[in-house]
Amino acid sequence: MPGNKKRVYLLLAAVMAVMVIIEVFFAHPHYHMIWNTMPGFDLIIGFAGAWGLVIAAKVAMAKLLQRKENYYDCDPSDAASGKDGDGNA
C-alpha cells in the first residue's frame, strides 16, 4: 500500500498545481488585500484550514469518544471497584 499513498500525494500536488495555474490566468485581477496578490494563496489557506480542522477534530474526538479496549467486557460492579474485565485491579 505505500505506493498508493505516494500516488495520492502526487495527485493532490498535481491538482493544487493546476488550481494555482488556473488562478493565475483566470482570476479576477482586482485585489483588495496584499495577500490576494500571491498566486494560490486562497488554495493554500483553504487547504491548511481544512487540514487543521481535521486534525483538531481528530484530537478532540479521540479524547471524548475513545474507550479502553475492554470497556464493554467489564461488569458494572467491577467498574465501581476499579477492576478491569478480567477481575484485575
MMTF fields as JSON, N, C-alpha, C and O atoms, coordinates in Angstrom:
{
  "mmtfVersion": "1.0.0",
  "mmtfProducer": "UNKNOWN",
  "numBonds": 355,
  "numAtoms": 356,
  "numGroups": 89,
  "numChains": 1,
  "numModels": 1,
  "chainsPerModel": [1],
  "groupsPerChain": [89],
  "chainIdList": ["A"],
  "bondAtomList": [4, 2, 8, 6, 12, 10, 16, 14, 20, 18, 24, 22, 28, 26, 32, 30, 36, 34, 40, 38, 44, 42, 48, 46, 52, 50, 56, 54, 60, 58, 64, 62, 68, 66, 72, 70, 76, 74, 80, 78, 84, 82, 88, 86, 92, 90, 96, 94, 100, 98, 104, 102, 108, 106, 112, 110, 116, 114, 120, 118, 124, 122, 128, 126, 132, 130, 136, 134, 140, 138, 144, 142, 148, 146, 152, 150, 156, 154, 160, 158, 164, 162, 168, 166, 172, 170, 176, 174, 180, 178, 184, 182, 188, 186, 192, 190, 196, 194, 200, 198, 204, 202, 208, 206, 212, 210, 216, 214, 220, 218, 224, 222, 228, 226, 232, 230, 236, 234, 240, 238, 244, 242, 248, 246, 252, 250, 256, 254, 260, 258, 264, 262, 268, 266, 272, 270, 276, 274, 280, 278, 284, 282, 288, 286, 292, 290, 296, 294, 300, 298, 304, 302, 308, 306, 312, 310, 316, 314, 320, 318, 324, 322, 328, 326, 332, 330, 336, 334, 340, 338, 344, 342, 348, 346, 352, 350],
  "bondOrderList": [1, 1, 1, 1, 1, 1, 1, 1, 1, 1, 1, 1, 1, 1, 1, 1, 1, 1, 1, 1, 1, 1, 1, 1, 1, 1, 1, 1, 1, 1, 1, 1, 1, 1, 1, 1, 1, 1, 1, 1, 1, 1, 1, 1, 1, 1, 1, 1, 1, 1, 1, 1, 1, 1, 1, 1, 1, 1, 1, 1, 1, 1, 1, 1, 1, 1, 1, 1, 1, 1, 1, 1, 1, 1, 1, 1, 1, 1, 1, 1, 1, 1, 1, 1, 1, 1, 1, 1],
  "groupList": [{"groupName": "MET", "atomNameList": ["N", "CA", "C", "O"], "elementList": ["N", "C", "C", "O"], "formalChargeList": [0, 0, 0, 0], "bondAtomList": [1, 0, 2, 1, 3, 2], "bondOrderList": [1, 1, 2], "singleLetterCode": "M", "chemCompType": "L-PEPTIDE LINKING"}, {"groupName": "PRO", "atomNameList": ["N", "CA", "C", "O"], "elementList": ["N", "C", "C", "O"], "formalChargeList": [0, 0, 0, 0], "bondAtomList": [1, 0, 2, 1, 3, 2], "bondOrderList": [1, 1, 2], "singleLetterCode": "P", "chemCompType": "L-PEPTIDE LINKING"}, {"groupName": "GLY", "atomNameList": ["N", "CA", "C", "O"], "elementList": ["N", "C", "C", "O"], "formalChargeList": [0, 0, 0, 0], "bondAtomList": [1, 0, 2, 1, 3, 2], "bondOrderList": [1, 1, 2], "singleLetterCode": "G", "chemCompType": "PEPTIDE LINKING"}, {"groupName": "ASN", "atomNameList": ["N", "CA", "C", "O"], "elementList": ["N", "C", "C", "O"], "formalChargeList": [0, 0, 0, 0], "bondAtomList": [1, 0, 2, 1, 3, 2], "bondOrderList": [1, 1, 2], "singleLetterCode": "N", "chemCompType": "L-PEPTIDE LINKING"}, {"groupName": "LYS", "atomNameList": ["N", "CA", "C", "O"], "elementList": ["N", "C", "C", "O"], "formalChargeList": [0, 0, 0, 0], "bondAtomList": [1, 0, 2, 1, 3, 2], "bondOrderList": [1, 1, 2], "singleLetterCode": "K", "chemCompType": "L-PEPTIDE LINKING"}, {"groupName": "ARG", "atomNameList": ["N", "CA", "C", "O"], "elementList": ["N", "C", "C", "O"], "formalChargeList": [0, 0, 0, 0], "bondAtomList": [1, 0, 2, 1, 3, 2], "bondOrderList": [1, 1, 2], "singleLetterCode": "R", "chemCompType": "L-PEPTIDE LINKING"}, {"groupName": "VAL", "atomNameList": ["N", "CA", "C", "O"], "elementList": ["N", "C", "C", "O"], "formalChargeList": [0, 0, 0, 0], "bondAtomList": [1, 0, 2, 1, 3, 2], "bondOrderList": [1, 1, 2], "singleLetterCode": "V", "chemCompType": "L-PEPTIDE LINKING"}, {"groupName": "TYR", "atomNameList": ["N", "CA", "C", "O"], "elementList": ["N", "C", "C", "O"], "formalChargeList": [0, 0, 0, 0], "bondAtomList": [1, 0, 2, 1, 3, 2], "bondOrderList": [1, 1, 2], "singleLetterCode": "Y", "chemCompType": "L-PEPTIDE LINKING"}, {"groupName": "LEU", "atomNameList": ["N", "CA", "C", "O"], "elementList": ["N", "C", "C", "O"], "formalChargeList": [0, 0, 0, 0], "bondAtomList": [1, 0, 2, 1, 3, 2], "bondOrderList": [1, 1, 2], "singleLetterCode": "L", "chemCompType": "L-PEPTIDE LINKING"}, {"groupName": "ALA", "atomNameList": ["N", "CA", "C", "O"], "elementList": ["N", "C", "C", "O"], "formalChargeList": [0, 0, 0, 0], "bondAtomList": [1, 0, 2, 1, 3, 2], "bondOrderList": [1, 1, 2], "singleLetterCode": "A", "chemCompType": "L-PEPTIDE LINKING"}, {"groupName": "ILE", "atomNameList": ["N", "CA", "C", "O"], "elementList": ["N", "C", "C", "O"], "formalChargeList": [0, 0, 0, 0], "bondAtomList": [1, 0, 2, 1, 3, 2], "bondOrderList": [1, 1, 2], "singleLetterCode": "I", "chemCompType": "L-PEPTIDE LINKING"}, {"groupName": "GLU", "atomNameList": ["N", "CA", "C", "O"], "elementList": ["N", "C", "C", "O"], "formalChargeList": [0, 0, 0, 0], "bondAtomList": [1, 0, 2, 1, 3, 2], "bondOrderList": [1, 1, 2], "singleLetterCode": "E", "chemCompType": "L-PEPTIDE LINKING"}, {"groupName": "PHE", "atomNameList": ["N", "CA", "C", "O"], "elementList": ["N", "C", "C", "O"], "formalChargeList": [0, 0, 0, 0], "bondAtomList": [1, 0, 2, 1, 3, 2], "bondOrderList": [1, 1, 2], "singleLetterCode": "F", "chemCompType": "L-PEPTIDE LINKING"}, {"groupName": "HIS", "atomNameList": ["N", "CA", "C", "O"], "elementList": ["N", "C", "C", "O"], "formalChargeList": [0, 0, 0, 0], "bondAtomList": [1, 0, 2, 1, 3, 2], "bondOrderList": [1, 1, 2], "singleLetterCode": "H", "chemCompType": "L-PEPTIDE LINKING"}, {"groupName": "TRP", "atomNameList": ["N", "CA", "C", "O"], "elementList": ["N", "C", "C", "O"], "formalChargeList": [0, 0, 0, 0], "bondAtomList": [1, 0, 2, 1, 3, 2], "bondOrderList": [1, 1, 2], "singleLetterCode": "W", "chemCompType": "L-PEPTIDE LINKING"}, {"groupName": "THR", "atomNameList": ["N", "CA", "C", "O"], "elementList": ["N", "C", "C", "O"], "formalChargeList": [0, 0, 0, 0], "bondAtomList": [1, 0, 2, 1, 3, 2], "bondOrderList": [1, 1, 2], "singleLetterCode": "T", "chemCompType": "L-PEPTIDE LINKING"}, {"groupName": "ASP", "atomNameList": ["N", "CA", "C", "O"], "elementList": ["N", "C", "C", "O"], "formalChargeList": [0, 0, 0, 0], "bondAtomList": [1, 0, 2, 1, 3, 2], "bondOrderList": [1, 1, 2], "singleLetterCode": "D", "chemCompType": "L-PEPTIDE LINKING"}, {"groupName": "GLN", "atomNameList": ["N", "CA", "C", "O"], "elementList": ["N", "C", "C", "O"], "formalChargeList": [0, 0, 0, 0], "bondAtomList": [1, 0, 2, 1, 3, 2], "bondOrderList": [1, 1, 2], "singleLetterCode": "Q", "chemCompType": "L-PEPTIDE LINKING"}, {"groupName": "CYS", "atomNameList": ["N", "CA", "C", "O"], "elementList": ["N", "C", "C", "O"], "formalChargeList": [0, 0, 0, 0], "bondAtomList": [1, 0, 2, 1, 3, 2], "bondOrderList": [1, 1, 2], "singleLetterCode": "C", "chemCompType": "L-PEPTIDE LINKING"}, {"groupName": "SER", "atomNameList": ["N", "CA", "C", "O"], "elementList": ["N", "C", "C", "O"], "formalChargeList": [0, 0, 0, 0], "bondAtomList": [1, 0, 2, 1, 3, 2], "bondOrderList": [1, 1, 2], "singleLetterCode": "S", "chemCompType": "L-PEPTIDE LINKING"}],
  "groupTypeList": [0, 1, 2, 3, 4, 4, 5, 6, 7, 8, 8, 8, 9, 9, 6, 0, 9, 6, 0, 6, 10, 10, 11, 6, 12, 12, 9, 13, 1, 13, 7, 13, 0, 10, 14, 3, 15, 0, 1, 2, 12, 16, 8, 10, 10, 2, 12, 9, 2, 9, 14, 2, 8, 6, 10, 9, 9, 4, 6, 9, 0, 9, 4, 8, 8, 17, 5, 4, 11, 3, 7, 7, 16, 18, 16, 1, 19, 16, 9, 9, 19, 2, 4, 16, 2, 16, 2, 3, 9],
  "groupIdList": [1, 2, 3, 4, 5, 6, 7, 8, 9, 10, 11, 12, 13, 14, 15, 16, 17, 18, 19, 20, 21, 22, 23, 24, 25, 26, 27, 28, 29, 30, 31, 32, 33, 34, 35, 36, 37, 38, 39, 40, 41, 42, 43, 44, 45, 46, 47, 48, 49, 50, 51, 52, 53, 54, 55, 56, 57, 58, 59, 60, 61, 62, 63, 64, 65, 66, 67, 68, 69, 70, 71, 72, 73, 74, 75, 76, 77, 78, 79, 80, 81, 82, 83, 84, 85, 86, 87, 88, 89],
  "secStructList": [7, 2, 2, 2, 2, 2, 2, 2, 2, 2, 2, 2, 2, 2, 2, 2, 2, 2, 2, 2, 2, 2, 2, 2, 2, 2, 1, 7, 7, 7, 7, 1, 1, 4, 4, 4, 4, 1, 6, 6, 2, 2, 2, 2, 2, 2, 2, 2, 2, 2, 2, 2, 2, 2, 2, 2, 2, 2, 2, 2, 2, 2, 2, 2, 2, 7, 7, 7, 6, 6, 6, 6, 6, 1, 7, 2, 2, 2, 2, 2, 2, 6, 7, 7, 6, 6, 1, 7, 7],
  "xCoordList": [0.788, 0.0, 0.831, 0.267, 2.141, 2.899, 2.871, 2.91, 2.804, 2.74, 1.462, 1.469, 0.356, -0.924, -0.907, -1.466, -0.267, -0.193, 0.621, 0.272, 1.692, 2.516, 1.734, 1.851, 0.937, 0.121, -0.909, -1.171, -1.489, -2.485, -1.839, -2.409, -0.646, 0.04, 0.462, 0.39, 0.896, 1.245, 0.016, 0.087, -1.104, -2.346, -2.782, -3.218, -2.665, -3.021, -2.129, -2.616, -0.834, 0.089, -0.234, -0.164, -0.586, -0.936, -2.202, -2.265, -3.199, -4.447, -4.18, -4.715, -3.355, -3.036, -2.281, -2.538, -1.359, -0.611, -1.54, -1.419, -2.459, -3.426, -4.299, -4.597, -4.711, -5.551, -4.799, -5.384, -3.512, -2.718, -2.599, -2.727, -2.357, -2.256, -3.574, -3.581, -4.684, -5.997, -6.216, -6.743, -5.816, -5.998, -5.153, -5.609, -3.924, -3.038, -3.618, -3.583, -4.146, -4.609, -6.06, -6.416, -6.907, -8.332, -8.948, -10.147, -8.172, -8.731, -9.014, -8.369, -9.973, -10.332, -9.19, -8.782, -8.662, -7.445, -7.62, -6.646, -8.782, -8.955, -8.625, -9.348, -7.517, -7.065, -7.464, -7.319, -7.969, -8.366, -7.368, -7.228, -6.685, -5.703, -4.374, -4.334, -3.297, -1.972, -1.775, -1.082, -2.377, -2.187, -2.934, -2.64, -3.869, -4.564, -3.688, -4.045, -2.552, -1.651, -0.795, -0.209, -0.713, 0.091, -0.709, -1.787, -0.202, -0.933, -1.068, -0.091, -2.267, -2.505, -2.737, -2.857, -2.807, -2.976, -4.298, -4.341, -5.364, -6.67, -6.654, -7.249, -5.978, -5.841, -5.057, -5.455, -3.96, -3.111, -3.842, -3.821, -4.482, -5.164, -6.373, -6.682, -7.052, -8.172, -7.714, -8.33, -6.637, -6.109, -5.598, -5.874, -4.864, -4.335, -5.467, -5.402, -6.487, -7.619, -8.379, -8.748, -8.611, -9.31, -8.474, -9.003, -7.172, -6.28, -6.268, -6.306, -6.214, -6.231, -7.523, -7.496, -8.651, -9.93, -9.99, -10.51, -9.464, -9.457, -8.601, -9.017, -7.408, -6.514, -7.129, -7.094, -7.685, -8.305, -9.487, -9.651, -10.303, -11.448, -10.983, -11.576, -9.926, -9.416, -8.895, -9.169, -8.156, -7.617, -8.742, -8.771, -9.665, -10.747, -11.674, -12.04, -12.051, -12.968, -12.308, -12.985, -11.015, -10.326, -10.402, -10.618, -10.229, -10.291, -11.711, -11.903, -12.697, -14.081, -14.705, -15.501, -14.356, -15.086, -14.355, -15.008, -13.042, -12.331, -12.434, -12.363, -12.6, -12.672, -11.58, -10.945, -11.359, -10.388, -10.825, -12.0, -9.874, -10.165, -11.198, -12.012, -11.182, -12.108, -13.277, -13.841, -13.636, -14.676, -16.011, -16.685, -16.399, -17.697, -17.663, -18.714, -16.478, -16.347, -16.478, -16.747, -16.293, -16.271, -17.689, -18.639, -17.787, -19.037, -19.245, -18.273, -20.463, -20.677, -20.199, -19.744, -20.298, -19.817, -18.292, -17.733, -17.604, -16.161, -15.739, -14.695, -16.547, -16.195, -16.196, -15.359, -17.104, -17.153, -15.964, -15.494, -15.466, -14.339, -12.998, -11.954, -13.002, -11.755, -11.12, -9.968, -11.849, -11.308, -11.573, -12.532, -10.697, -10.942, -11.796, -12.288, -11.994, -12.858, -12.38, -13.177, -11.084, -10.53, -10.546, -10.087, -11.062, -11.094, -9.842, -9.683, -8.945, -7.698, -7.913, -8.689, -7.229, -7.343, -6.476, -6.455],
  "yCoordList": [-1.215, 0.0, 1.282, 2.342, 1.255, 2.506, 3.205, 4.434, 2.448, 3.056, 3.838, 4.872, 3.349, 4.048, 5.375, 6.362, 5.401, 6.642, 7.688, 8.868, 7.245, 8.158, 8.699, 9.876, 7.837, 8.276, 9.315, 10.269, 9.127, 10.085, 11.447, 12.471, 11.465, 12.74, 13.389, 14.61, 12.589, 13.147, 13.712, 14.775, 13.011, 13.507, 14.807, 15.743, 14.863, 16.077, 17.243, 18.354, 16.997, 18.047, 18.511, 19.704, 17.578, 17.936, 18.787, 19.77, 18.415, 19.185, 20.592, 21.569, 20.694, 22.016, 22.865, 24.063, 22.262, 22.999, 23.492, 24.631, 22.645, 23.051, 24.191, 25.125, 24.123, 25.193, 26.523, 27.578, 26.481, 27.716, 28.287, 29.497, 27.437, 27.903, 28.519, 29.567, 27.871, 28.418, 29.764, 30.689, 29.88, 31.146, 32.254, 33.391, 31.926, 32.934, 33.467, 34.672, 32.581, 33.009, 33.471, 34.261, 33.001, 33.297, 34.037, 34.317, 34.362, 35.047, 36.511, 37.117, 37.046, 38.445, 39.302, 39.087, 40.253, 40.959, 42.091, 42.791, 42.3, 43.371, 42.851, 42.032, 43.347, 42.886, 43.889, 45.098, 43.377, 44.244, 44.196, 45.17, 43.085, 42.924, 42.479, 41.922, 42.721, 42.424, 40.931, 40.546, 40.084, 38.646, 38.105, 37.002, 38.848, 38.423, 38.522, 37.974, 39.206, 39.307, 38.047, 37.84, 37.221, 35.996, 34.902, 34.533, 34.383, 33.327, 32.067, 31.582, 31.559, 30.322, 30.518, 29.532, 31.755, 31.98, 31.409, 30.78, 31.622, 31.097, 29.575, 28.985, 28.947, 27.493, 27.024, 26.068, 27.686, 27.296, 27.491, 26.601, 28.626, 28.9, 27.981, 27.573, 27.656, 26.72, 25.318, 24.658, 24.859, 23.529, 23.454, 22.482, 24.458, 24.472, 24.531, 23.865, 25.311, 25.394, 24.086, 23.668, 23.441, 22.155, 21.102, 20.324, 21.078, 20.129, 20.373, 19.428, 21.641, 21.981, 21.549, 21.058, 21.725, 21.292, 19.782, 19.285, 19.048, 17.585, 17.128, 16.262, 17.702, 17.324, 17.7, 16.9, 18.886, 19.314, 18.428, 18.062, 18.084, 17.212, 15.826, 15.204, 15.343, 14.016, 13.991, 13.045, 15.003, 15.062, 15.216, 14.505, 16.135, 16.381, 15.173, 14.77, 14.599, 13.461, 12.217, 11.396, 12.059, 10.903, 10.956, 9.929, 12.12, 12.254, 12.082, 11.574, 12.494, 12.404, 11.024, 10.568, 10.36, 9.172, 7.847, 6.808, 7.847, 6.577, 6.013, 6.743, 4.706, 3.982, 2.928, 2.649, 2.338, 1.261, 0.082, -0.052, -0.759, -1.89, -2.832, -3.401, -3.006, -3.927, -3.184, -3.678, -2.031, -1.197, -1.927, -1.837, -2.641, -3.305, -4.685, -5.287, -5.192, -6.518, -6.507, -7.546, -5.356, -5.339, -5.338, -4.845, -5.904, -5.966, -4.611, -4.036, -4.079, -2.775, -2.732, -1.688, -3.855, -3.861, -3.774, -3.228, -4.312, -4.217, -2.778, -2.324, -2.069, -0.691, 0.182, 1.076, -0.055, 0.739, 0.445, 1.33, -0.801, -1.161, -0.916, -1.102, -0.497, -0.212, -1.418, -1.349, -2.524, -3.732, -3.697, -3.078, -4.382, -4.49, -5.715, -6.338, -6.088, -7.191, -8.551, -9.487, -8.687, -9.955, -10.082, -11.09, -9.09, -9.124, -8.574, -8.642, -8.029, -7.453, -5.998, -5.283, -5.581, -4.194, -3.279, -2.071],
  "zCoordList": [0.0, 0.0, 0.0, -0.273, 0.289, 0.279, -1.075, -1.131, -2.163, -3.489, -3.703, -4.37, -3.141, -3.282, -2.55, -3.029, -1.389, -0.621, -1.389, -1.411, -2.006, -2.791, -3.984, -4.328, -4.614, -5.747, -5.33, -6.063, -4.152, -3.663, -3.447, -3.823, -2.841, -2.616, -3.931, -4.07, -4.886, -6.198, -6.901, -7.518, -6.812, -7.403, -6.722, -7.392, -5.4, -4.666, -5.085, -5.292, -5.211, -5.647, -7.063, -7.357, -7.938, -9.311, -9.355, -10.092, -8.576, -8.529, -8.0, -8.526, -6.962, -6.407, -7.432, -7.547, -8.171, -9.198, -10.302, -10.754, -10.734, -11.756, -11.244, -11.988, -9.982, -9.426, -9.349, -9.592, -9.014, -8.992, -10.393, -10.58, -11.376, -12.764, -13.225, -13.87, -12.896, -13.258, -12.582, -13.2, -11.319, -10.616, -11.234, -11.356, -11.622, -12.211, -13.525, -13.773, -14.359, -15.679, -15.728, -16.602, -14.815, -14.938, -13.75, -13.771, -12.72, -11.551, -11.871, -12.727, -11.177, -11.33, -10.778, -9.636, -11.532, -11.129, -10.115, -9.839, -9.56, -8.58, -7.185, -6.619, -6.65, -5.338, -4.273, -4.456, -3.157, -2.06, -0.907, -0.167, -0.754, 0.313, -0.281, -1.378, 0.437, -0.081, -0.323, -1.264, 0.516, 0.342, -0.881, -1.342, -1.396, -2.612, -3.852, -4.895, -3.769, -4.912, -5.072, -6.134, -4.059, -4.126, -4.831, -4.366, -5.936, -6.645, -5.788, -5.218, -5.709, -4.967, -3.484, -2.757, -3.004, -1.567, -1.068, -0.011, -1.81, -1.395, -1.323, -0.421, -2.269, -2.272, -1.05, -0.384, -0.758, 0.375, 1.694, 2.544, 1.88, 3.145, 3.316, 4.436, 2.234, 2.312, 2.672, 3.509, 2.045, 2.325, 3.762, 4.465, 4.199, 5.569, 6.594, 7.628, 6.319, 7.232, 7.343, 8.44, 6.214, 6.233, 6.958, 7.752, 6.684, 7.347, 8.86, 9.648, 9.255, 10.681, 11.359, 12.487, 10.684, 11.251, 11.41, 12.409, 10.44, 10.531, 11.705, 12.475, 11.847, 12.946, 14.29, 15.225, 14.404, 15.662, 16.028, 17.192, 15.055, 15.32, 15.732, 16.613, 15.1, 15.442, 16.872, 17.61, 17.27, 18.629, 19.647, 20.651, 19.395, 20.345, 20.452, 21.556, 19.33, 19.357, 19.933, 20.552, 19.745, 20.327, 21.844, 22.489, 22.413, 23.873, 24.4, 25.505, 23.63, 24.085, 23.86, 24.681, 22.767, 22.363, 22.556, 22.657, 22.609, 22.713, 24.124, 25.113, 24.191, 25.451, 25.489, 24.472, 26.663, 26.788, 25.926, 25.585, 25.585, 24.71, 25.324, 24.598, 26.626, 27.294, 27.96, 28.936, 27.454, 28.059, 28.161, 29.188, 27.122, 27.11, 27.756, 27.978, 28.058, 28.657, 30.174, 30.777, 30.794, 32.257, 32.838, 32.23, 34.026, 34.771, 35.451, 35.941, 35.504, 36.138, 37.59, 38.056, 38.311, 39.694, 39.734, 40.685, 38.701, 38.628, 38.332, 38.801, 37.56, 37.208, 38.454, 38.577, 39.366, 40.588, 41.483, 42.198, 41.453, 42.311, 41.631, 42.256, 40.349, 39.661, 38.998, 38.57, 38.903, 38.28, 36.778, 36.318, 36.013, 34.585, 34.296, 35.237, 33.032, 32.655, 33.138, 33.211, 33.475, 33.924, 35.444, 35.981, 36.134, 37.601, 38.23, 39.449, 37.427, 37.946, 38.327, 37.693, 39.35, 39.786, 38.969, 39.208]
}
